[in-house]
Amino acid sequence: MPKPHRNLVRDYAQDLRLFGSPMSKFGLALMIAVFLVLPTVVQDDFWLSVLIYAGITAVGAIGLNLLTGYCGQISLGHAFFIGAGAYVTAKVGGDFGLPFPLWLLAAAGIGALLGGLIGPFTLRLRGHYLAIVTLGLVFVGEHLWRNLKDFTGGNSGTSVNAGAAIGPVNFSDLSIFGESYSRNQGWFWLVWALVGLVALLVKNLARTRPGRALQAVRDRDQAAEVIGVRAGRYKIGAFMISSGIASVAGALFGSYQQFVSPDEWNLLLSIQYIAVIIVGGLGTVFGSVLGALFVGALPALIDRYSDVIPGVQTSVGDSGFISVFALNQAIFGLLIVLFLVLEPRGLAGIWLRVKTYFKAWPFSY
């Protein structure tokens, strides 16, 4: 009979590898199966659009979690970079007509460049001071998006006609082996494939030497400097990668929605992303996806079923005491408070506790 400590060592070695254990491989196979089959089973456009928006939110949340969860840099300016990605896509993918891979890379590159320009100004700031500075980005962005009319369309917004084709495969009008699929079905596969790609890249980054350096900076930046970690360089690097990923989310949002306006890149959007990573779990890629599914889908669901929610005012003159917008704000705030107080590790922490319990269960008797 194998000794318990040897099993624990073996489990630890498996945890260091992506999908190293049989259960991890089974989970991966299950996720791939759900990814392939779900759009053919759930064909309702509303539910597919909810999942698509949740996937786009997951991409942006993974970027924010890299900055906040792994590096410890609190940012309330995520909406600025998401908006930048959307407008870059409108110009590069729509007006210039560049294909999907190029406009997506252009959005990521511009976002990373903006993050690199802003990052050095935040080196001496931390905690609440950094949050206040990044909060200013949201208001600077709102001013720019409303006044750079040739680029953004001003208050009226602008259409986004960027295509979503990779070679002969057009995800907006997908046809496979003679079978045609709706636009939402194609976009579901496109968005969630990118979620998997971004999650894989960030997860691998977190497991490398730079990833461990980011976590050292998060825990004790001065101690990290003492052992040779150049905290400033890693903070700027995390800011750039996070901003680039946020711009990718904005690019996907703009291309899918086909229209964007300055009203969408407000403080509520940044708070929503903060709620996503707190509810999902700080410092976890898996938690970002869970949080996006749980929190990111709420605005669409509340808007859809607002007429049956007691007290919600759906139009001018209704007897409700709270608007849909205010209800979203209240729910995001309540979720942040509840999870910070009752479950600081988020949904990912709950899952990890359940997983650890079942791993240790054979040795508890």
C-alpha positions as CSV (number, residue, x, y, z in Angstrom):
1,M,0.0,0.0,0.0
2,P,1.6,3.4,-1.0
3,K,2.5,5.7,1.8
4,P,0.3,8.9,2.1
5,H,3.3,11.3,1.9
6,R,4.5,9.7,-1.4
7,N,1.0,10.3,-2.8
8,L,1.1,13.9,-1.7
9,V,4.5,14.5,-3.3
10,R,3.2,12.9,-6.5
11,D,0.1,15.1,-6.4
12,Y,2.2,18.2,-5.9
13,A,4.4,17.3,-8.9
14,Q,1.2,16.8,-11.0
15,D,-0.1,20.2,-9.8
16,L,3.0,21.9,-11.1
17,R,2.1,20.7,-14.6
18,L,-0.8,21.9,-16.6
19,F,-3.3,19.1,-16.9
20,G,-0.9,16.7,-15.1
21,S,-3.4,14.6,-13.2
22,P,-6.0,12.3,-14.7
23,M,-8.8,14.4,-13.3
24,S,-7.3,17.5,-14.9
25,K,-7.1,15.7,-18.3
26,F,-10.7,14.6,-17.9
27,G,-11.8,18.2,-17.1
28,L,-10.0,19.5,-20.1
29,A,-11.7,16.9,-22.3
30,L,-15.1,17.8,-20.8
31,M,-14.5,21.5,-21.4
32,I,-13.5,20.9,-25.1
33,A,-16.6,18.7,-25.5
34,V,-18.9,21.4,-24.0
35,F,-17.1,24.0,-26.2
36,L,-17.8,22.1,-29.4
37,V,-21.3,20.8,-28.6
38,L,-23.0,23.7,-26.7
39,P,-23.8,26.0,-29.6
40,T,-25.5,23.2,-31.4
41,V,-27.7,22.4,-28.4
42,V,-28.3,26.0,-27.2
43,Q,-29.4,27.7,-30.4
44,D,-31.4,30.6,-28.9
45,D,-29.7,33.8,-29.9
46,F,-30.3,35.5,-26.5
47,W,-28.5,32.8,-24.4
48,L,-25.7,32.5,-27.0
49,S,-25.2,36.3,-26.8
50,V,-25.1,36.1,-23.0
51,L,-22.3,33.5,-23.2
52,I,-20.5,35.5,-25.9
53,Y,-20.5,38.6,-23.7
54,A,-19.4,36.5,-20.8
55,G,-16.5,35.1,-22.8
56,I,-15.4,38.6,-23.8
57,T,-15.6,39.7,-20.2
58,A,-13.5,36.6,-19.3
59,V,-10.8,37.8,-21.6
60,G,-10.6,41.2,-20.0
61,A,-10.9,39.8,-16.5
62,I,-7.9,37.5,-17.1
63,G,-5.9,40.6,-18.0
64,L,-7.0,42.5,-15.0
65,N,-6.4,39.5,-12.7
66,L,-2.8,39.3,-14.0
67,L,-2.3,42.9,-12.9
68,T,-4.3,42.9,-9.7
69,G,-4.3,39.3,-8.6
70,Y,-0.8,38.3,-9.6
71,C,1.1,41.6,-9.4
72,G,-0.9,43.4,-6.7
73,Q,-1.6,46.5,-8.7
74,I,-5.1,47.8,-8.2
75,S,-6.5,49.3,-11.3
76,L,-9.9,51.0,-11.9
77,G,-8.9,52.1,-15.4
78,H,-9.7,48.9,-17.2
79,A,-12.6,50.5,-19.1
80,F,-10.1,52.9,-20.7
81,F,-8.1,50.2,-22.4
82,I,-11.2,48.2,-23.4
83,G,-12.6,51.3,-25.1
84,A,-9.2,51.9,-26.8
85,G,-9.3,48.4,-28.2
86,A,-12.8,48.9,-29.6
87,Y,-12.0,52.1,-31.3
88,V,-8.8,50.8,-32.8
89,T,-10.8,47.9,-34.2
90,A,-13.4,50.3,-35.7
91,K,-10.6,52.1,-37.5
92,V,-8.2,49.4,-38.4
93,G,-10.6,46.5,-39.0
94,G,-13.5,48.6,-40.3
95,D,-12.1,51.6,-42.2
96,F,-8.8,50.1,-43.3
97,G,-10.4,46.6,-43.9
98,L,-7.6,44.6,-42.3
99,P,-8.4,40.9,-41.6
100,F,-9.2,39.6,-38.1
101,P,-5.8,38.5,-37.0
102,L,-4.2,41.8,-37.9
103,W,-6.9,44.1,-36.3
104,L,-6.8,41.9,-33.2
105,L,-3.0,42.2,-33.0
106,A,-3.2,45.9,-33.6
107,A,-5.7,46.4,-30.8
108,A,-3.5,44.3,-28.4
109,G,-0.4,46.3,-29.5
110,I,-2.0,49.7,-29.0
111,G,-3.3,48.6,-25.6
112,A,0.1,47.4,-24.5
113,L,1.7,50.7,-25.8
114,L,-0.8,52.8,-23.8
115,G,-0.1,50.6,-20.8
116,G,3.6,51.1,-21.2
117,L,3.2,54.9,-21.4
118,I,1.0,55.0,-18.3
119,G,2.9,52.3,-16.3
120,P,5.9,54.4,-15.3
121,F,3.7,57.0,-13.6
122,T,2.4,54.4,-11.3
123,L,5.7,53.0,-10.0
124,R,5.8,55.0,-6.8
125,L,2.1,54.4,-6.1
126,R,0.3,51.5,-4.5
127,G,-2.9,50.6,-2.9
128,H,-5.6,53.3,-2.8
129,Y,-3.3,55.9,-4.4
130,L,-2.8,53.8,-7.5
131,A,-6.5,53.1,-7.7
132,I,-7.3,56.8,-7.7
133,V,-4.7,57.5,-10.5
134,T,-6.1,54.7,-12.6
135,L,-9.6,55.9,-11.9
136,G,-8.6,59.1,-13.6
137,L,-8.0,57.2,-16.8
138,V,-11.7,56.5,-17.1
139,F,-12.6,60.2,-17.1
140,V,-9.7,61.1,-19.4
141,G,-10.9,58.4,-21.7
142,E,-14.5,59.6,-21.6
143,H,-13.3,63.1,-22.6
144,L,-11.1,61.7,-25.4
145,W,-13.8,59.4,-26.8
146,R,-16.4,62.3,-26.9
147,N,-14.0,64.8,-28.5
148,L,-11.9,62.8,-31.0
149,K,-14.9,62.7,-33.4
150,D,-12.9,61.7,-36.4
151,F,-11.6,58.7,-34.6
152,T,-14.5,57.7,-32.3
153,G,-17.6,59.4,-33.8
154,G,-18.1,61.5,-30.7
155,N,-21.2,61.2,-28.6
156,S,-23.1,59.6,-31.5
157,G,-20.7,56.6,-31.5
158,T,-19.3,54.8,-34.5
159,S,-20.1,51.6,-36.3
160,V,-17.5,48.7,-36.2
161,N,-17.4,46.8,-39.4
162,A,-14.4,44.6,-38.7
163,G,-14.7,41.2,-40.1
164,A,-14.3,38.0,-38.1
165,A,-12.7,35.7,-40.7
166,I,-9.5,33.6,-40.5
167,G,-8.6,32.7,-44.0
168,P,-11.6,31.0,-45.6
169,V,-13.4,30.5,-42.2
170,N,-15.8,33.4,-41.6
171,F,-17.2,33.1,-38.0
172,S,-20.0,35.6,-38.8
173,D,-21.3,33.3,-41.5
174,L,-19.9,29.9,-40.6
175,S,-20.4,26.9,-42.8
176,I,-18.8,23.5,-42.0
177,F,-19.2,20.4,-44.2
178,G,-22.2,22.0,-45.8
179,E,-23.9,22.8,-42.4
180,S,-24.6,26.5,-41.9
181,Y,-24.4,28.1,-38.4
182,S,-25.8,31.4,-37.2
183,R,-23.6,34.4,-36.4
184,N,-24.0,33.8,-32.7
185,Q,-22.9,30.2,-33.0
186,G,-19.8,31.1,-34.9
187,W,-18.9,33.9,-32.5
188,F,-19.4,31.6,-29.5
189,W,-16.7,29.3,-30.9
190,L,-14.4,32.2,-31.8
191,V,-14.7,34.0,-28.5
192,W,-14.4,31.0,-26.3
193,A,-11.4,29.7,-28.3
194,L,-9.7,33.0,-27.6
195,V,-10.7,32.7,-23.9
196,G,-8.9,29.4,-23.8
197,L,-5.8,30.8,-25.6
198,V,-5.5,33.8,-23.4
199,A,-6.1,31.7,-20.2
200,L,-3.4,29.2,-21.4
201,L,-0.9,32.0,-22.1
202,V,-1.5,33.8,-18.7
203,K,-1.4,30.5,-16.8
204,N,1.9,29.6,-18.3
205,L,3.3,33.0,-17.7
206,A,2.3,32.8,-14.0
207,R,4.2,29.5,-13.7
208,T,7.4,30.9,-15.2
209,R,10.2,32.9,-13.5
210,P,8.6,36.2,-14.5
211,G,5.3,35.0,-13.1
212,R,6.9,34.1,-9.7
213,A,8.6,37.5,-9.8
214,L,5.2,39.2,-10.2
215,Q,3.9,37.3,-7.2
216,A,6.9,38.3,-5.2
217,V,6.3,41.9,-6.0
218,R,2.7,41.5,-5.0
219,D,3.5,40.0,-1.6
220,R,6.5,42.3,-0.7
221,D,7.9,44.5,-3.4
222,Q,10.7,45.9,-1.2
223,A,11.7,42.3,-0.2
224,A,11.6,41.3,-3.9
225,E,14.0,44.1,-4.7
226,V,16.4,42.9,-2.1
227,I,16.5,39.4,-3.7
228,G,17.2,40.8,-7.1
229,V,13.7,41.3,-8.6
230,R,13.5,44.5,-10.5
231,A,10.0,45.5,-9.3
232,G,9.6,48.5,-11.5
233,R,10.2,46.5,-14.7
234,Y,7.8,43.8,-13.7
235,K,5.1,46.3,-12.7
236,I,5.3,48.0,-16.1
237,G,5.4,44.7,-17.9
238,A,2.3,43.5,-16.0
239,F,0.6,46.8,-16.8
240,M,1.4,46.4,-20.5
241,I,0.2,42.8,-20.8
242,S,-2.9,43.5,-18.8
243,S,-3.7,46.6,-21.0
244,G,-3.1,44.6,-24.2
245,I,-5.4,41.8,-23.1
246,A,-8.1,44.4,-22.1
247,S,-7.8,45.9,-25.6
248,V,-8.3,42.5,-27.1
249,A,-11.6,42.2,-25.1
250,G,-12.6,45.7,-26.3
251,A,-11.8,44.7,-29.9
252,L,-14.0,41.6,-29.7
253,F,-16.8,43.6,-28.0
254,G,-16.8,46.2,-30.7
255,S,-16.6,43.7,-33.6
256,Y,-19.4,41.6,-32.2
257,Q,-21.7,44.4,-31.2
258,Q,-20.9,46.3,-34.5
259,F,-21.4,49.7,-32.8
260,V,-19.7,51.4,-29.8
261,S,-20.3,54.8,-28.1
262,P,-18.5,56.6,-25.2
263,D,-21.2,55.8,-22.8
264,E,-20.1,52.2,-22.6
265,W,-16.6,52.9,-21.2
266,N,-17.6,54.3,-17.9
267,L,-16.7,53.7,-14.3
268,L,-19.4,51.0,-13.9
269,L,-17.6,48.9,-16.5
270,S,-14.3,49.1,-14.4
271,I,-16.3,48.2,-11.3
272,Q,-17.9,45.3,-13.0
273,Y,-14.4,43.9,-13.9
274,I,-13.3,44.4,-10.3
275,A,-16.4,42.5,-9.2
276,V,-15.6,39.7,-11.7
277,I,-12.1,39.0,-10.4
278,I,-13.1,39.3,-6.7
279,V,-16.1,37.0,-7.1
280,G,-14.1,34.6,-9.3
281,G,-11.0,34.6,-7.2
282,L,-7.9,36.9,-7.2
283,G,-4.7,35.4,-8.5
284,T,-6.4,32.6,-10.4
285,V,-7.0,32.3,-14.2
286,F,-9.8,29.8,-13.6
287,G,-11.5,32.2,-11.2
288,S,-11.6,35.0,-13.9
289,V,-13.6,32.7,-16.1
290,L,-15.9,31.7,-13.3
291,G,-16.4,35.3,-12.3
292,A,-17.2,36.3,-15.9
293,L,-19.8,33.6,-16.2
294,F,-21.4,34.6,-12.9
295,V,-21.1,38.4,-12.9
296,G,-20.6,39.2,-16.6
297,A,-23.9,37.6,-17.5
298,L,-25.9,39.6,-14.9
299,P,-26.4,42.9,-16.9
300,A,-27.9,41.0,-19.8
301,L,-30.1,38.8,-17.6
302,I,-31.3,41.8,-15.5
303,D,-32.1,43.8,-18.7
304,R,-34.0,40.8,-20.2
305,Y,-36.1,40.0,-17.1
306,S,-36.4,43.5,-15.6
307,D,-40.1,43.5,-16.1
308,V,-40.6,40.6,-13.7
309,I,-38.2,41.8,-11.0
310,P,-40.1,43.6,-8.2
311,G,-39.3,47.3,-7.9
312,V,-37.4,47.7,-11.1
313,Q,-38.3,50.7,-13.2
314,T,-38.3,49.6,-16.9
315,S,-39.5,52.9,-18.4
316,V,-40.3,56.5,-17.5
317,G,-43.4,56.7,-15.4
318,D,-43.2,53.2,-14.0
319,S,-43.9,52.7,-10.3
320,G,-40.5,51.0,-9.6
321,F,-38.0,52.6,-7.2
322,I,-34.8,51.5,-8.9
323,S,-33.6,51.6,-12.5
324,V,-31.9,48.7,-14.3
325,F,-28.6,50.7,-14.3
326,A,-28.8,51.4,-10.6
327,L,-29.7,47.8,-9.8
328,N,-26.6,46.6,-11.7
329,Q,-24.5,49.0,-9.6
330,A,-26.0,47.8,-6.4
331,I,-25.5,44.2,-7.2
332,F,-21.9,44.6,-8.2
333,G,-21.2,46.5,-5.0
334,L,-23.0,43.9,-2.9
335,L,-21.1,41.0,-4.5
336,I,-17.8,42.7,-3.9
337,V,-18.6,43.3,-0.2
338,L,-20.0,39.8,0.4
339,F,-17.1,38.0,-1.2
340,L,-14.4,40.1,0.4
341,V,-15.9,39.5,3.8
342,L,-17.2,35.9,3.5
343,E,-15.1,34.3,0.8
344,P,-12.0,36.4,-0.1
345,R,-10.7,33.6,-2.4
346,G,-13.8,33.7,-4.5
347,L,-15.5,30.9,-6.4
348,A,-12.1,29.5,-7.3
349,G,-11.3,29.2,-3.6
350,I,-14.5,27.2,-3.0
351,W,-13.6,24.9,-5.8
352,L,-10.0,24.4,-4.6
353,R,-11.3,23.5,-1.1
354,V,-13.7,20.9,-2.5
355,K,-10.9,19.6,-4.7
356,T,-8.4,19.4,-1.8
357,Y,-11.0,17.7,0.4
358,F,-11.6,14.9,-2.1
359,K,-7.8,14.5,-2.6
360,A,-7.2,14.1,1.1
361,W,-10.3,12.1,1.8
362,P,-8.7,8.6,1.5
363,F,-6.1,9.5,4.1
364,S,-8.6,10.9,6.7
365,Y,-9.5,7.5,8.0
